[in-house]
């Protein structure tokens, strides 16, 4: 039996090429990461917990006696021990996941999309720019689909009617879905004003892989920020099809995350998004991710 304490960054080698690391401790949760070269023979990791009576105890007899397996145990407060079973039975890719009990295992190879929606000038692109390096630091491959850039390169020629807007959002969600299937972490920053188009994007990408973030900001604050004066012109009736003034914006009724750029710093908004991604198991809590 191999035993780890709750000390962050403590590690232990299993064989010559597999290292198990304590990468996080949150209350009664111990998060373990596994490092292994890509050419290491197949292994698999599972998490097991066992009640502790009257002090530390080893996992049950069956845990340690299974042929070809080694058992890693980490103490947790509250009467439990966390057991990690390594077995030469599955893909090496699985050994690169970190585990946190009782939350589900990290899914560092699972793609996802952070869908930033909100009015023009609310701060979607700024948040995307700050979020991207945070995800990169946690071992994720990032692709950013900015609404203005997509209109320039992918949706050139489309106008701002509802039909054209829906086509544009459909193209963004299609590209995002392809990237997600290949394990990328995608950040989209587009107004995406219509609830139905966003619902279709969620369905196409996958409900669990779709993280809708409503970037909220009042019309008064947006007008104050607008150095080009576009909001003022739209309010004066000089601009047609301007979302939030002469065109509707259907705010999400149940977004996964709400950030308010009028009262929050960019860092606070990014922290909210990271917390949601951590809850879903898509990123580690720390920038030093096990990949």
Phi, psi and omega per residue, in radians:
X1 nan 2.381 3.096
X2 -1.844 2.361 -3.064
X3 -2.151 2.321 3.049
X4 -2.025 2.551 3.033
X5 -1.510 -3.025 -3.135
X6 -1.611 0.237 -3.104
X7 -1.338 2.226 -3.139
X8 -1.050 2.436 3.099
X9 1.274 0.001 3.018
X10 -1.149 2.431 -3.120
X11 -2.414 2.872 3.108
X12 -2.565 2.460 -3.134
X13 -1.556 2.430 2.999
X14 -2.017 1.923 -3.002
X15 1.275 -2.636 -3.079
X16 -1.738 -0.216 -2.973
X17 -2.305 -0.106 -3.112
X18 -1.922 2.195 -3.134
X19 -2.070 2.310 3.069
X20 -1.895 2.284 -3.017
X21 -2.211 2.429 2.955
X22 -1.410 1.906 -3.052
X23 -1.825 -0.128 3.114
X24 -2.998 2.540 3.056
X25 -2.346 2.080 3.117
X26 -2.261 1.782 -3.125
X27 1.074 -2.063 -3.127
X28 -1.650 0.305 -3.113
X29 -1.946 2.302 3.054
X30 -2.027 2.177 -3.104
X31 -1.833 2.198 -3.104
X32 -1.974 2.477 3.062
X33 -2.112 2.695 -3.129
X34 -2.164 2.272 3.057
X35 -1.958 2.342 3.096
X36 -2.702 2.446 3.063
X37 -1.065 2.689 -3.088
X38 -1.158 -0.396 -3.102
X39 -1.673 0.162 3.114
X40 -1.208 2.467 3.089
X41 -0.964 2.708 -2.978
X42 -1.017 2.442 3.037
X43 -2.493 2.871 3.110
X44 -2.422 2.604 3.131
X45 -2.132 2.453 3.075
X46 -2.354 2.653 3.068
X47 -1.845 2.337 3.054
X48 -2.286 2.516 3.061
X49 -2.119 2.664 3.137
X50 -2.515 2.344 3.091
X51 -1.087 2.542 -3.140
X52 -1.985 2.193 -3.142
X53 -1.991 2.061 3.053
X54 1.200 0.550 3.088
X55 2.007 -3.132 -3.076
X56 -1.036 2.502 3.085
X57 -2.526 2.710 3.135
X58 -1.385 2.847 3.028
X59 -1.027 2.894 -3.129
X60 -1.036 2.782 -3.074
X61 -0.945 -0.689 -3.092
X62 -1.156 -0.482 -3.101
X63 -1.121 -0.802 -3.038
X64 -1.501 -0.269 -3.014
X65 -1.659 -0.119 -3.117
X66 -1.152 2.358 -3.035
X67 -1.115 2.354 3.049
X68 1.346 0.257 -3.116
X69 -2.108 2.613 2.982
X70 -2.124 2.594 -3.053
X71 -1.999 2.203 3.047
X72 -1.836 2.319 -3.108
X73 -2.182 2.323 3.033
X74 -2.162 2.240 3.130
X75 -1.174 2.483 2.991
X76 -2.281 2.589 3.098
X77 -1.222 2.906 3.073
X78 1.479 0.282 3.010
X79 1.510 0.467 3.113
X80 -2.323 2.724 2.964
X81 -2.183 2.522 -3.132
X82 -1.753 2.105 -3.122
X83 -1.928 2.316 3.110
X84 -1.995 2.053 -3.086
X85 -1.745 2.146 3.097
X86 -1.803 2.176 -3.055
X87 -2.345 2.329 3.128
X88 -1.388 1.141 -3.051
X89 -2.335 -0.155 -3.046
X90 -2.350 -2.853 -3.010
X91 -1.403 2.597 3.099
X92 -1.064 -0.539 -3.125
X93 -0.956 -0.636 -3.094
X94 -1.174 -0.468 -3.115
X95 -1.281 -0.175 -3.131
X96 -1.583 0.079 3.082
X97 -1.490 2.607 2.996
X98 -1.749 2.727 -3.059
X99 -2.181 2.544 3.113
X100 -2.493 2.127 -3.141
X101 -1.796 2.462 0.078
X102 -1.587 0.119 3.105
X103 -1.137 2.807 3.113
X104 -1.226 2.797 -3.084
X105 -1.099 2.642 3.058
X106 -1.123 2.502 -3.121
X107 -2.043 1.204 -3.012
X108 -1.266 -0.151 3.067
X109 -1.816 0.010 -3.134
X110 -1.577 2.185 3.088
X111 -1.282 2.792 3.091
X112 -2.763 2.894 3.103
X113 -2.203 2.214 2.947
X114 -1.637 1.935 -3.039
X115 -1.763 1.772 3.135
X116 -1.503 2.094 3.127
X117 -2.215 2.517 -3.140
X118 2.890 3.000 -3.098
X119 -1.188 2.808 3.102
X120 -1.031 2.280 3.130
X121 1.519 0.017 -3.111
X122 -1.254 -0.379 3.113
X123 2.035 0.295 -3.100
X124 -1.067 -0.867 -3.104
X125 -1.151 -0.656 3.118
X126 -1.107 -0.765 3.104
X127 -1.113 -0.736 3.123
X128 -1.046 -0.720 -3.135
X129 -1.129 -0.599 3.136
X130 -1.441 -0.566 -3.108
X131 -1.258 -0.668 -3.050
X132 -0.966 -0.890 3.137
X133 -1.156 -0.483 3.077
X134 -1.139 -0.691 3.116
X135 -1.256 -0.660 3.088
X136 -1.063 -0.721 3.135
X137 -1.135 -0.352 3.105
X138 -1.711 0.282 2.994
X139 1.528 0.203 -3.112
X140 -1.677 2.513 3.012
X141 -1.482 2.156 -2.964
X142 -1.913 2.424 2.941
X143 -2.286 2.272 3.130
X144 -1.921 2.216 3.080
X145 -1.941 1.694 -3.136
X146 -1.505 2.378 -3.053
X147 -0.998 -0.752 -3.133
X148 -1.150 -0.721 -3.135
X149 -1.191 -0.667 3.114
X150 -1.104 -0.724 3.117
X151 -1.121 -0.570 -3.133
X152 -1.279 -0.719 -2.983
X153 -1.847 -0.557 -3.045
X154 -1.903 -0.533 -3.064
X155 -2.090 0.528 3.126
X156 -1.050 2.334 -3.141
X157 1.744 -0.292 3.096
X158 -1.354 2.520 3.101
X159 -1.687 -2.600 -3.057
X160 -2.180 0.408 2.977
X161 -1.238 2.890 3.123
X162 -1.046 -0.718 -3.126
X163 -1.075 -0.802 -3.132
X164 -1.171 -0.662 3.093
X165 -1.091 -0.738 3.140
X166 -1.139 -0.681 3.088
X167 -1.083 -0.759 -3.141
X168 -1.063 -0.810 3.137
X169 -1.149 -0.633 3.087
X170 -1.079 -0.688 3.113
X171 -1.174 -0.728 3.106
X172 -1.076 -0.793 -3.109
X173 -1.181 -0.570 3.108
X174 -1.134 -0.827 3.119
X175 -1.096 -0.752 3.137
X176 -1.061 -0.712 -3.120
X177 -1.105 -0.665 3.105
X178 -1.147 -0.748 3.133
X179 -1.135 -0.706 3.133
X180 -1.092 -0.695 3.128
X181 -1.057 -0.460 3.139
X182 -1.737 0.308 2.990
X183 1.514 0.138 -3.113
X184 -1.382 2.657 2.963
X185 -1.699 2.003 -3.023
X186 -1.860 2.384 3.021
X187 -2.068 2.106 3.064
X188 -1.901 2.413 3.115
X189 -2.254 1.608 -3.112
X190 -2.521 2.561 -3.115
X191 -0.954 -0.795 -3.120
X192 0.687 1.233 -2.932
X193 -1.302 -0.324 -2.993
X194 -1.821 2.296 -3.086
X195 -1.064 -0.679 -3.105
X196 -1.113 -0.728 3.116
X197 -1.118 -0.677 3.106
X198 -1.197 -0.645 3.100
X199 -1.117 -0.692 3.107
X200 -1.180 -0.624 3.076
X201 -1.118 -0.750 3.106
X202 -1.053 -0.749 -3.131
X203 -1.149 -0.709 -3.104
X204 -1.197 -0.750 -3.094
X205 -1.361 -0.587 -3.086
X206 2.051 2.230 -3.038
X207 -1.007 -0.731 -3.098
X208 -1.293 -0.474 -3.107
X209 -1.585 -0.012 -3.066
X210 -1.883 2.071 -3.140
X211 -2.022 1.781 -3.105
X212 -1.465 2.142 -3.129
X213 -2.049 2.030 3.112
X214 -1.562 1.980 3.103
X215 -1.606 1.727 -3.011
X216 -1.587 2.469 3.066
X217 -2.839 2.440 -3.078
X218 -1.288 2.710 3.127
X219 -1.080 -0.651 3.120
X220 -1.080 -0.759 3.124
X221 -1.194 -0.686 3.114
X222 -1.102 -0.686 3.101
X223 -1.130 -0.702 3.125
X224 -1.119 -0.667 -3.118
X225 -1.281 -0.447 -2.914
X226 -1.273 1.680 -3.114
X227 -1.235 -0.384 3.133
X228 -1.453 -0.231 3.120
X229 1.302 0.355 -3.089
X230 -1.197 -0.694 3.113
X231 -1.095 -0.746 3.136
X232 -1.073 -0.703 3.124
X233 -1.172 -0.706 3.135
X234 -1.147 -0.734 3.124
X235 -1.110 -0.584 3.118
X236 -1.389 -0.044 3.120
X237 1.477 0.225 -3.100
X238 -1.543 -0.275 3.131
X239 -2.129 2.250 3.069
X240 -1.669 2.786 3.085
X241 0.964 0.698 3.094
X242 -1.746 1.963 -3.018
X243 -1.036 2.306 3.130
X244 1.651 -0.236 3.123
X245 -2.178 -1.234 -3.135
X246 -1.732 -0.104 3.007
X247 -2.250 2.595 -3.061
X248 -1.310 2.674 2.893
X249 -2.207 2.062 -3.124
X250 -1.627 1.716 -3.101
X251 -1.100 2.482 3.124
X252 -1.028 2.379 3.117
X253 -1.419 -0.617 -3.127
X254 -2.409 1.144 3.126
X255 -1.181 2.752 3.105
X256 -1.252 -0.580 3.123
X257 -2.469 2.441 3.001
X258 -2.057 2.176 3.012
X259 -2.086 2.517 -3.099
X260 -2.063 1.752 -3.054
X261 -1.255 -0.160 3.112
X262 -1.351 -0.502 -3.068
X263 -2.126 -0.239 -3.113
X264 -1.819 2.624 2.955
X265 -1.337 2.841 3.097
X266 -1.060 -0.674 -3.132
X267 -1.101 -0.691 3.112
X268 -1.146 -0.693 3.114
X269 -1.132 -0.772 3.125
X270 -1.088 -0.680 3.128
X271 -1.084 -0.671 3.090
X272 -1.073 -0.760 -3.122
X273 -1.161 -0.760 3.115
X274 -1.064 -0.657 3.129
X275 -1.085 -0.707 3.109
X276 -1.155 -0.717 3.128
X277 -1.162 -0.647 3.079
X278 -1.132 -0.708 3.137
X279 -1.079 -0.617 3.137
X280 -1.446 -0.132 3.108
X281 1.505 0.277 -3.069
X282 -1.574 -0.326 3.079
X283 -2.471 2.772 3.062
X284 -1.452 2.890 3.138
X285 -1.281 -0.431 -3.061
X286 -1.926 2.698 3.134
X287 -1.190 -0.462 -3.139
X288 -1.475 1.322 -3.071
X289 -1.354 2.642 3.006
X290 -1.564 2.074 -3.066
X291 -2.140 nan nan
